[in-house]
Amino acid sequence: MDSSYVPDPSTEVSVTLYTALLVRRDVASRIPINYVTAPGVDLTPVCFSDRRYEDAAAQQCLSNLLALGFHRLIVDLYWDQSRQTWSLCPVELSTQGNSTSPINTGGYPSSLSTSSSSTSPSATLTRARVTRDTAEPLKRHILRSSLISANDDVHQWGEIHARQTSEFSSESAAASVTTAALTVATLSDDASSSSSGDGSTAVSQTSSAAQPSQTGHQIGSYSCTESIGISTLTNVLADYFQATENDLNATFKYLEFNVRLAAPFDNPTDTTSPADPERLPTFGNFISDLINSTLSPYLYTPAALRSERANLNQSWFAHDIDNPPAVEYMTTMPLDDGSGLYTLDGWPSESIIMFLRALRILAGIGTVDPQMQQYNFDADAETIFLAGSVSSDIGTTLSFDGAVTNGCFYQPGNTSFSAVNSSWAISSNLPNMTSLNTTAYAALNLSSCGISPILDKPLLGSLALGNSTAYLNYVRESLWGWGVGEPSDSSTTATTSRHCAVVNMNNDGLWEVADCTDENYFICRRNDSPYEFTVSDDKALYYQGDEACDDDSSFAVPRTALENRYMIAAVRDWLSRQTDLDGAPVFWLSINDVDRTDCWVSGVDATCPYRNDDRDQGKPTVVIPTVAGVIVFLLAILTILVKCAANRRNTRRRLKRGEGGWDYEGVPS
């Protein structure tokens, strides 16, 4: 079967933008997902504002948005009482002259499927070459951990395993689905549907859902195909996950459903008609049934979160996990028996949820129409996060030019984490959708305030189906961190020393690529405070970053847009107190691609984890001028003499620790 994921060629991003997006993902890989801003989009205005709900167009629009890097998808989902099915169409469809039976939407029990078009995918992300396009998978092996600590050997491999597929029975379907995304096991190649003596049924490897219809029904101002529904979304998502099932292209997605009641067929403008309680969804047609039929191998569930929070020492902070979530972003408490820690509010990071568990998406409930309040949300509670769990709509106010004037979580002078609680913050209050620059600037400002921006109107009046270029420009211009055209060594293979990053305060605090042999001050972050940044006392070469910061801080790079905002404020405050600043106001960030061009890693001596057999072909050579080399040598000798003198006075050895107690800040994954 052809893939449902069919992005337009115009969605192809440049090497430079691809690298910048990869860096954004990787620097945040250890931040709990509830504090990572994720650009989002409301599908109804961006894909269906022309009121044409047709399968092929919907697949194309969703494919474009996924390819461009939108991570949060907000979907208006309508219950069609007349056909007893969930639909994306806002109005009920007549069955006269067409099928006289309800449309098969692909849910349990009428369709047991784990993939829309292929066999079960792997439980771990495959390795990939550092290239754009398909990111060619290498051997069916992966690194022992997709995120490598400084002490790991990049040549250690782990065998790949197949994803677990769930087995359903009429009594335990929900429980089976819940564990499907948590357990990894080997699946036999010749698995097929069969019934056992206990009444359970093995999962089929191919979808039996109805093929998409391209013949739309015209009801009032709406044109809708009969088959457009949840499976339209889940099939595209499943194919997208398979197309990006490697550690370079994988991203985590958020699917949020606004639960609505379709307007009556004979009155398509009536949005207030009550639902018939006897005709609401029942077992087999709950939202979770339909989601699980395709996405269960990729789905992170409330049941998983509850289990993992209960004992962190056996989940996110287990002894064999190299890159746990940043503990400063959650509140932990000791278990009663003293055997470990638990949390009531913590969330996993992508280093855990995606690179270790190989899960790619979570689903949640957004708003609910009054007519659908009687829907049985408890039936979905083990699979889908309830309303308010994974989104918090912030009442922001923005000026006409895109500046955030109210609702921002950045608080000048207050770096206390408890005072900056931006958990799951979102806002769709983007002004002036006819000016791309203003809209993108507003989205960037919302991100810098710790708020995920949501597009809820078509850009420049165009759908993402027909004008993907406008959406590509929006993604590029709303990207925090790197300046325009950066990282600038992404488009060249020149063997120079320009493989280290600085923040340039003469360019609004944007990141730029600089020569690693330059001498600059260093950005430092307090180890237990994500928003508290300082500047080193002295200038030095990038390679001296490990010794540049005070004992209670570390050479750092901002990991979120809000951290970046606090870092820029700290540097500006430092500059305001300088009276004899020597040189341009640029400062080292703890990120470089010295080991391999376009593979940006955090730390001075960190190596690129995206390895393959010909990795050395793309490895840059750092050329240090002879004079600079002599200077470095003399500085090293002088440093040794100073340290020897200091050791005579104090025999206590300095222990340099990474942030949160770990030696390696995982970038990239």
N, C-alpha and C positions, 0 to 999 in steps of 0.2 A: 504494500500500500504506500502511496506517495506520502511524504511528510506533510503535516499540517502547518509546520513552521516554515514560512516562505517569505522572509523579509525582502523588501525591494533592494536592488543593488545600490540605490542612492543612500541607503542607511550605512554603507561602509564608512568606517571612520579612518582617519589618517593614523599612521604609526605613532605620531606624537600624541594625539588625543587618546589612542588606545593605551599607550603607556601611562598617561596621566590618570586615566580611569583605573588602571590596574594598581597604580600607587595608592589612589584613594581607597580602594578596597583593602589593600594589604596593610597600610598603616593602621587601619581600624580593626584589623583581624582579631585583636584581643579585647576589644571594647564590647561589653554586653550590647546585644542588638537593640535594646530599647533606648540606647543613648546614641546610636549611629543614625544620622539623618539620611533618609533614602528618598530620592526624588520620585514623586508619585503622579498618577494621572487618573482622572475619572473617565471611564470609557464612554459613558453616554454622550457627553458633549464632544469628545475628541474623536470618537469613531462613528457615532450615530446621530449627530445633530441634524443630518439630512433626513432622518426618520426612515432610513432604509436599513432594515435588520436582515441582512442576507449573509449566508455562511461564508462564501468566498471572500467578500469584502471584510467581514469581521476577522477572518483568519489573517488576511493581509495586514489589516490595521494593527492587530495585536502583535503580530510578528515584527512589524516595524518598531513598535514601542519597546518590545523586549530587546531587539537588536541595538537600539539606541541607548539603552542603559536605564530605562525607567524600572524602578524596583517595587513600588507599591501600586497595585492595580485595584481600583475601586469599581465595583460592578453593581449595577442595578439589576436585581434578579426578581423576576415576576412569576408568581404562582398562577397558572392558567387553570381555573377550576373546570372549564368546559372539557379540557383534554386530560386533566389530572397530571400535569407535567410542569416542570420549571422551564421558563423561557426567558430570553433576553428581550423579547418583544413586549411592549407595554400594554398590549391589548389581546384579548382572547381571540383565537382563530377558529373559524368555522371549519367543520370537517365535511360539509356537503360537497360532493363532487371529488373528494379526495379520500384519504383513509378514513374509515369509520371507527377505528380503534385508536386509543391513545398512542402517541408517538413514543417509541422506545428511546429514552434519553441516556441509556447506557449505565444505569445504576443497578445495584443489587436489588432483587435477585435475577432480573431479566438479563443482565450482562455482567459477568464476572471477568474483569479485565485489569491487568496491571500496567498495560502500555497500549497506546493507540495504534502502534504500527510495527512493533518489533519485540524481540525477546526481552526478558527482564534485564535492566542495566546493572552495572557493577555497583558494589556497595562502597567503593572508594573511588576517588577521582583519579583518572589516569594521568600520567605525566604527559607533558606536551612541549613542543618546541617553542622557543620565544619568537613567535611570528603572529601576524594577524591572520585573518580568514579562518580556516578550519582548525588551526592550531593542531597540527598532525599528531595524533596520539603515538606514543612510542610503544615499547614492549608492554604487555599486559601485567606490568608490575608497577608498584608505586613506592615512594619513599616510606619508611616506617612511620613517619608523620609528615603530613604535607607542610607543616611549619617546622623548620629545623632550628634547634637551639645551637648556640655557639659551640657546644661540646659534642654535637652529633657528627657522625661520619656520613657525608652525603652519598657514599657508595653503599650504604646498608639498604637493603630492599625488603619489602614485605609482599607476600603473595596476594593477589587480588581474589576476592570472593564475590559470588553473585548476591544480589539483593534478596532479602527474604520476601516471599510472596505469601499472602495470608490464606488460610483455609477457613471457609465459612460454614457454619451450621445455623439452623434456624434459631437456636437458643443463644448462640454466642458470637454473632457476627460482629457486634461492636467491640467486644474484647479482642477478637482476632485481629481486627483492623488496627486497634490501638497498639498491639505489640508488633504489627508488621513493620512499622517504621523504626522500631527499636532494636530488632533482632537481626543479626546478619548470619546467614547460613548458605550453604551451597545448594543450588537448584539444579536438578537433573535436566539435561538437555532435552530429554524426550518426555518432559512432563506434559500431561494432557488432562482434560477434564474427565473425572470419573467419580462415581459415588461409592462410598464405603458403607460398611454395615451400620455405622453409628449415625448415618444420615448426613455426614459432612460431605462437602463437595470441593474438589480441588479447583484451583483458579485457572481459568483458561488464559493462554498467552496472547490471544488476539481478541480484539473488540468485536462484539456482535451488535453494536449500536447501529441504528439506521444510518445509511449514507446521507451526507448533507444534501438537502434539496436546494436547487437554484431557482425554483419557481416560487416567487413571492405572492402572498395574498395582499390585496389592497384593501385595507380597512380604514376608512377615513383618510387621514393624511399619512398613515403608516403603511409601509410595504415590508412584510415579514415572511420569511420562509418557515415551514413547519418545524424543521429540525434544529433551528438555532436555539441553543440552550447551554446548559452547563458543560456538556461534552464538547461544544465548540471551543470553549476556553481551555478545558483540561487537556484536550488532544493537542492543541498548540503548545501548551506548557510542557507536556510530557515530551513532545518532540524537541522543543527547545532545550530541555534539560539533557536529553540524549546528545544533542548536537554540541553542547558545551560541557560535556561530562569529563572535564580535565581540570587540572589545578591552575591553569592560566585563565580560562574563559568562564569558569563557574562563578555565578553570583547568586545571592540569596534573594528570594522574592516574598512579597506579602500580598495576599489575596483577601480583599475585604468585600463582603456582600452586604448591600442594602436590600433588605427583604421587603418586597412590595407585592401588592395584589394587582393582577392584570385587570384593566378596565373591561367592562362587558363588550362582547362582540357588537351588539346593536347600539352601543353608546360609548364609543372609544374615548370620549373626552371626560367621562365620569370617573373620577379618582376617589370617590367617597363611598361607593357601594360596599356594603358589608360583606365579609366572607361567610360562606356557609360552613358552620363548624363541622358538619358531617362530611364536607368535601375538602378538608385540609389534608396536607400530606400525611401519609401513614408509613409504616415500616416498609422499606424498600424504595421509598421516594423522599426520604429525608435528605437534606443537603449533604450531610456527611456520607450517606450511601453513595451518592453520585460522585463526590470528590474522591472517595476511597477507591472507586472502581477503576480509576486511572492513575491517581497521584499518590496512593498510599506508600509506594516505595520511597517517595521523596518528602513526605509530609512530617513536619515536626508538630506534635500534638500537645494539648493540655495535660494528657495523662503522662507523657514523657517529662514535661516540665515539673509536674508535681513529684514524680519519682526522683528526679535528679536533685531537686531542691532539698529533699528530705535528708540526704547525707552527701554533702559536697566532697567529702574525702573518698567517696566511692564513685563520684561522677566527674565534675569539672576540675576538681583538685586532686584526683587520684595520683598516686606516686609515679605512674608511668606516663603522665601527660606533661609534655614539654612546654606547651603554650596555653596555660589556663587563662580564663577571663581575668581582666584587671580587677583585682580584689577591691581596689579603692572605689570602684563604682557600685559596690553593693554592701548591704549590711548583713553580717554573718553573726551567728550565735552558737555557743557550744551545745552539743547534744546532752541530754540528761545524764547519759552514762559516761560522758567525757571522751567518747571514742572518735569524735570528729566535730564538724560544723554543719549547720543548716542555715537556710535563708528563707525568708518569707517573701522577699521582693526581688531577688536576683534573677537575672536571665543569662543564658549562655552567650558566648561570643561566636563569631563565625569560625574561629579556630577550632571550636568544639563542634558546633552544630553542622557545619558544612564540610570542613576539611577532615574531621575525625569521624563524624557519624555519616557523612555523605548525604545529608538531608538538604533540600534546596528551597523549601517553601513552608509557610504556615498560613492558615486560613482563619479569618475572624469575621464576626458579625459587626456591621456598622450600624446604620439606622434601621428602624423597623416601622413600617406603616402601622397606624392604629388598627387597621383591619386584620393585620397579621400578628397581633400580639398573642393570639391564642395558639399560634404555631408551637409545637413541642420542641423548644430549644434544648431541653434536657436530653433529648435523643441524640443531639449533636455534641454534647458537652465534652465527651472524651476525645473528640477529633477536631472540633472547631472552637476557637476561643470566643467566649461570649462578648457581647457588646461592651465596649469600654476597656477591654483587656489589652488590646494591642494598638489602640489609637486614642489620643486625647486632643480634641479640637481646641486649639488655643484662640482666644478672641484677640487677634492682632489688629493693629491699625497701621496702615502704610500711607506714606505721602504719595502725591501724584507721580513723583519721580522714582519710587520704589524703596525709599528708606523706611525702616521699621520704627515707628514712633511709640508703639505700645505693645506689650506682650513679649518683649525680648527677654530671654533668660540670662543674657550677659548683664552683669551688675558691676559697674566700675568700682574697683577697690574692694570687692567682696569675692574672694576666691574659695569660700567655704562650699564644699560639695553639697551639703544639706540645704544650702540657700539657692542652689542652681539645679533644681530637680526638673530636668527636661524630659523625663521618661515618656516615650511614645508620643511626643508632641508633634502635631501636624497643623497645617493651615492652608486653606485654599484661597486666601485673601490676596490674590495677585492682581495688581492694577494694570490697566491699559494694555489689553491683549492685542491691540493693533500696533504696538511698538515692541518689537522683539527685544531691543536693548533694555528697555524699561522693565519688561516682564522678567527677563533673565537676571537683571540686577536685583530685582525684588526677591527672586528665588534664592540668589546667592546670599542676600542679607538675611532671609529667613533661616537658611542653613547656618549662617554665622551666629544666629541667635539660638541655635539648638533645636530648630523646628524644621521638620520635613515639609518642603513646599509641594503642594498638590495642584496640578493643572486641572481646572474645572471648566475651561472654555477652550475652543479651538484657537490655536495660534494663527494670527493674521487672518482669521476667519476661515482657515483651511483645515480639513481633516488630516489626521496622521496618515491616512490611506493615500491621499493625493499629493501632499506637500511634505514629505518626510524631511526635506532639506531644512525647513523652518524649525522642525523639532530637533534636528541634529545641531543646528546653530544654537538653539536654546540650551541643549545639554552642554555644549562646549563653553558657552559664555556664563553659565551658572555654576561652573566647576570651581570649587574653592581650592586654595593652595597655589598651584602653578600659575605663572603668568602666561600671557599670550605667546604661543609658539614654544612653550616649555613642556617637558624637558628638551632642551635644544640639541642634545646629542643623540636624540632618537632617530634623526634623519641622516646621520652621518656615521661612517665607520672609521673616522680619523683616529689614529692612535695618539691622542693627546692626553693631558691630565685633567681635562674638563669633565669630570665624572663625580663631582660632589655638589651638594645643594646648599644654597644660602637663601636667607630671607632678606630682600632688598627694601629698606625703608624709604628709599627714594622712589620706589615704584609701588607705593601703597601696601607694602608688606607682602608682596607676592614672592613666590619661590622662583629661583633661577638656578641654572647650572653654572658652576664656577670651577676654576682651576684648583685642584686639591692642594697644590703647593703654595697657594696664597696664604697670607696670614690674616686671620679675622678673629673676632670674639666668638664665643660659643653660646648657643641657647641651652640652658639647663632647666630641668624641671624637678621640683621637690618630689621625692619618691612616693610619698603617701598622699599627694594632692594633685589631681589631674589638671587643675586650673592655675597652679602657682608656678610661674616661670621667673627665671632670673637670667642675668648675663654674666659670663665669666669675668674674672678680674683681669685676665691678660689675653693678648692675641697669640695665636699659634697656628701651625699647619693643621689641616683637617685630621691628619693621622695622630695628633696628640690629644684628640677629644676625650679619651678615657680618663685623662688626668686633669682636665680643664675645670671641672665643676667641684663644688664643695662636697664634703663627706655626705651630707644628707640630700644631695641632689645628683642627677645624672645628665650627661649629654643626651639631648632629646630632640624629637620631632613631634609636632602636634599630630594627634591621631584622629581628631574630629574637627569639624568646622568651628565648633564652639571653643575647643581648646586653642585652635589657631587664633581666634579672636582675642582670647586672654593673653596669648603669647605676644601678639602685636601690641597690645596695650602695655604689657610689661616692658617691652623694648622701647616704646615711646616714652614711658616714664623714666627709664634709664637714660635715654638720650637727653631728656630735659634737664638732667642733673650733671651733664658733662660740660666742662668748660674748655677743654682742649682736645677734642676728639681728632684723632689722626686717621685720615683716610675716609673712604665712603662708608656710610652706615649699612654695611652688609654683615650678616652673622651666620655662622655655620649651623646647619641643621644636621641632625644625626641620620643622614640618609645618603647613599651613594650607589653608583653602578660601576664601581671599579672592577669588580670581579667579572661582570659581563654586561655589555651595553644593553640598556633598556631593562635590566633586572635590578630594580632599586631595593636595597636592603638597609636596615637600620643597624648602626654600629660601625666601628672603625675597621674591624677585620672580618666582618660577616661575609659569607659566601652565598652565591646565588643558589637557591634550592631547586630551581627549574633546570635540572641537569639532563643532558642527553649525550650520546656517544661522540658527537662532534662539537661539544660545548666550547672547546678551546678556540674554534675558528672565529667565534664572535667575541673572544675575550680581549678587551683593550689593553694596550701597554701603557703604563703610566710613565711618562718621560719626565724625570726630575733633572733640571739643569745642573751642571757640574758645581757651579757656585752654591746653588741651593743645597746640593747634597753635602758639600763641605760644612755649610752652616748647620744643617741638621746634625751632622756628626759632632761638631763642636758643642752644640746645645745638649746633645745626649751625654757627652762627657761631663759637661758642667752640671747637668741634672744629677748624674751619679754622685759627683763629689758633694753636692748639696745634701742629697739624701743620706749619704754616709755620715755627714756631720750631724744631721738631724737624728739619725739612729743612735748616736752616742748619747744624746739627751733624752731620747724616748725610745725604748725598745719595743714599744707596742707597734705591731705591724698594722698598717692601714688596710682595711678590708673594703674593696670597691664592690658595691652591690648594685644590681640593676633595680629598676623600679618595681615596687611591690615584692621585693625579695628574690626576683628571678634575674639571672645573668643576661638573658637575651630578650630583646624586645622584638617580637616576631614580625619582621617585614622582609620579604614578602612571604606569602603562604606557599 
